[in-house]
Amino acid sequence: MSDWNEADERERPSGFGGDWRGARPSFDDPMSWSFAIMRVAGITVRLHVFFLVFVLVVLSHAASVSTAGAVGVLPALLGILALFCVILLHEFGHCIACRWKRGIANEILLWPLGGLATCTPPERPRAHFWTAVGGPLVNVGLIAVLTPIIGFETGEWWGRAIPNPLQLGSMLQRADFGEGFLGWCKMFVFLTNFVAWVLLLFNLIPMFPLDGGRILQAILWGRIGYTRSMRIACRAGIVGAVAIGIGALISESTMLLGIAIFGGFVCVASGRHIESQRDFLGFEPDPSELAAMEDQEDELAMLSRQKTVAPAKPKQNLGEAEVDRILDKIARSGIESLSQAERNALQRATDERRDRERRP
């Protein structure tokens, strides 16, 4: 999972589940109930207290089940360690991809429903796409290394090297990892490979805040614009949340049910945020037209730096500069920060551009 988060006033849905970044623990904000455990390359890793509760519940269950179905405390500990490592590497993948696209990534939260990387990619579809893909690519890398190792070492590809997500307990009971430290190492490799597979497949479900929802929205954004892409992605996410919820009830999985409820809430909240933006602004400019305006302003700025822009049409340049300032303000502070005069100026610029394109 990933938390595309800038400032609260930005035009995107700002944060999912609360703005927990660097926040001090507050009783009124459960998402702030976390503490820093490490800092790597300027990225602070925080651990939510509910993750510790999750660990205690898993270990308690592993120690209390009947002998016939027992997994054992040590295998449970190795499973938690594998889950922690894979999720952490996955979230670092998001952060690295965001920074590669010249974005900002400075915090990771680990909690019972997975991980949240606070990423601020540039306001471009490709930047958002690669930021979303960065996490799953880490899983693919882990699978590319671990799956062949397990497959060639055991000779069991399907069911062990390529695991069945629904049969972890039975696989642990019948698998022979050997004795001593080497046996526990083999079990850890198996569990890490298992977690990498499960998280990859699960995160590709097209539902916010899972990576699949981000990837779908970024792909559609470049084709139909930001607003329509968000609407479609949110609706697809609601369908995905319902499907996951039904699966959770059938399999009696509390964690899956929690993820379904959380994802459904995020999709509904994001959809409402998009509609409120349109109602506040008073019109819905075509994002492709705004992007074209930005490109035109970039070209003018480059020509100005090269001192090749003739001092003609000062009024037109002044108008273009005003549009550029408004677009920059939207990218920096969100649509809600525009005054009525600025919204009117943006509407006029949009109408004028449409009129020019209609002329033969």
N, C-alpha and C positions, 0 to 999 in steps of 0.2 A: 504494500500500500504506500501511498505517497500523499503528502499534504502540500499542495501548491499554495503557498502562503506568502503574501507580501504584507502590505499594511492593511488595516481594517477598512480604509477608505478606498481601496482600489476597486476597479470595476468588476473584477472577478469575484466569485464567492470566496470570501476571505476566511480561510481556515475551516476545517470540518471538525466539529466536536469541541470547539473552543480554541482560543488563542493561548496555547500552553507554552510557547517558545520563551524560554528563559524566565517564565513567570514564577513568582514565589508561591509556595503551596497555599491555597485558599480553600476554606471549607465549602464555599459556594461554587467552586470550580473544580470538579473531580479530575479534569484533565490536567490540572496543575499539581496533582499529587504524585510528583516524581522527583528524583534526585539525580545529579550528575554522577556518572561512574568513570568516565574517561573523556579525553579530548584528543582527537587525531586530526592533524592537518587543518586546524581551525574549526573542526566540526565537533560539537559537544554531544555526547551520547548520554541520554537520560533513561533511567529505568523507572517505570511506573510501579507504585506500591502494589497494585493489583496483580502485576506479574509475579511478585513474590507470593501473593495469596494463591495464584494459579499453581506455582511450583509446589507449595505445601499441599494443596488439594491432590495434585497428581501423585506425589510421593506417598501421601496418606492412603490413597486408593491402591497404589501398587503394593503397599505393605499389608493391606487388610483384606484383599480378595482371597477366595478359597485357593487351596493348593493346586487344584486341577486347572484353574485359569490364571495362576499367578505369573506375572511377568518379572517381578522382583524389583527391589529398590534401586540396585545398581544399574540395570538396564533402563529404568525410568530416568535416573540421573543422566545417563549417557544420551537418552532421547531429548531431554531438556537442553543439555549442552549443545547437541546437534541443531536443535530448533533455534537456540540463541545465536549460534554462529552463522547459520544460513540466513536468518532474518537480518542480522547485522550487516553481513556482506551484501545482501540484496539492497538494503537501504543506502549503503555506501555507493552502490552502483548508480542509484538515482542521483546522489550528490555529485559524483564524479562526472556523470553525463551532463548535469545542469551546469557545472563549472566549465566543462568543455565547450558548451554553447554560450559561454560568457554570462552565465547567470550567477545567482547567489544561493549557496546552500551552507547552512551553519548549524543545523541541529537535527538529531535523530531521537525519536521517542520509541522505546520498546515497551509494549504493553500486551495483555493477554490475547488481543485480537490481531497481533502481528506487530508491524512497525510503521511509523510515520516519519518520513523525511521532509523537513521543512525546506522546500525548494522554491526559488523565485527565478524561473527561466525568462529570457527575453520574450516580449509579446509577439511571438511569431509561431505559426503552426509547427514548423520543423523543430524549433527549440523545445516546444512542449512535447512533441512526439519523441525526440531522442531522450529527453529527461524521463519520460514514462517508460521507454524501452530499456533504459539503463539497468533497472533492477532485474527484469526477467533475463537479460543477457548474462548477468552474473550466474543465475541458476543454470542457464544453458552451458556456461563454462564449467561449472561444477559437475554437471551431468556428463559432459563430454570427457571428463577425466575419470570420475568415479565409476560410472556405469560399465565401461570396458574393463576396468580393473576387476570389478566384482564378477562380471560375466566370464572373463577368461580364467579367473582363479577358481570359480565354482563350477563352471560349465552350465549354470542355470541362468538363462537370460530372462525369459518371461516369468514373472513371479518373484524374482529376487533381484537381478540386475535392473530389470524394468519392473518395479513393484506394483502390486495391486493396492491402491490406497485404502481399500476397505478390509484388508487382511493383515494388518501389521502384527497384531497379537499372535495369530496363528503362525505367521512366518518366523517370529522370534522364538516360538516354542519348538518348532520342528527343525530350525536351522542349527547346524553344528559349527560354531565359531572357533572351537578349540578351547584349550585350557590356558589359564594364566594371563599375563599382560597382553600377549599377542592376540589371544582370543577376544579380549575386551577391545583392542584396537580394531580388529576386524568388525566387531559389532558396531563400533562408532562410525566406521566408514560406511557400513550398510545403512545405519540410521541417517547419516548425513545425506547419502544418496536418496534415501526415501523421502526425507523432508524437502530436498531440492526439487524432486519430481512433483510432489504434492503441491508445494507452494507455487511452482511454475504454472501448473494446470489451473489451480484455483485463482491465481492472480490475473489470469487471462480472461476471466469471466467479465463481460462488458457491463460493469456496475461500479459507480463511484462508491468509495474512494479507491477501489481496486485498480490495478494498472490497466486492465482491459478497458475500463470505462474511460480512462485518460487517453489511451491509445486510439480508441474509436473516435473520441471527440476531436483529437488532434488531426486525424486523417480527414474527417468530415469538414473541419474548420477550413482547411485549405481549398475545399471545393464549394462549399455552400455558405461559408461565413461562420463567425463565432456564435451568434445568437441561435441560428437554426441548428448548428452542430450540438450546442448544449441542450437544446430541447430534445433532440433525437436521443442523445446519449443518456439524458435523465430518464426518458421514457423506457429505453432499453434497460436501464439500471433497475427501474421499478419492477419490470418483468423478471429480471434476474434475481432480485431480492425475494420475490414471491416464490420463484422456483427453488432457491436455496432454503427458504423457510419451510417449504413442503418437504424437501429432502431431509431437513433437520428434524422435523417432527416424525418422519418415517424411521429415520435412523436413531432417534432419541439422542441427538447431539446438542447439548446446551451451547457449545461454542459456535457451531454453525448457525443456530438460531439467533445468537447474539450478533453475529456478523450480518445476518440477513436483516435484522431490525435496524442495526446501525447503518448499513448500506442503503436501505429503503428510506430512512430518515434523511440521509445526506442527499439522495437523489431528489426527494420531494423539496427539501429546503433550497437546493441549488436551482431547481426549476422555478420556484416562486421568486427567488432572487432575480433571475433573468427577466421575468415578467414585470417585476417592480421597477427594474431599470428602465424598461420601455415606457411604463406609465409615468415615471418621474421625468424622463427626458422629453416626452410629448411626441416623439417620432422615433422611428427605428431606421437609422441610416444603414445603407448596405455596407457591411464590413469590407467588401472588395473595393468599394469606392474610396473608403477611408484609407485603405492600404495603398491605392493608386495615388491618392493625394500625398501620402507620406513619401512614396517613391519619387514623386515629382519634386517635393521639397528637398529631398536628399540630393537629387541631381542639381537643383539650383544652388544648394549650398556648396557642392563640389565645384561647380563652375565659378562661384564667387571666390572660392579660395584660390582658384587658378587665375583669377583676375581676367576672366574672359567674358563676364557678363556685362553687356552694354548697359549704360545708365538710362535705359528707355523704359517706358511704361512704369513709372514709379508707383502709380496707384495700384496696378495689378500686383506688383511685387509686395506692396504693403499688405494687400489682401491675402496673398499667399503666406506671408510671414505671420499674419494673424491666425490663419488656419493651422499653420505649423505649431504655433504657440498653444492653441487649443488642443490639438492632438497630443502634444507633449504633456499637457496638463492632465488629459485623460489617462495616458499611460502611467503617469507618475502618481496621481491622486484619486483617480476614479471619476466616473461620469457624474456622481453626486456632487462633486466639487465645483461643477460649472455653474456660472451665474445664468440668469435668464437671457442676458444679452449675448453671452457666449454660446448658449444653445441656439439662439436665433441666428447667429453668425454661422454656425456649423450647418444649420438647416439651409440657409441661403447658399452656402458653398456647395452643398450636396445637390440642391436644385439646379444651380448653374452648371455643374458638371454634367448632370443628366441632360440638360438642354443642349449643351455643346455636343454631346454624343449623339443626340437625335438629329442634329443638323446634317444635311447631305454634304 
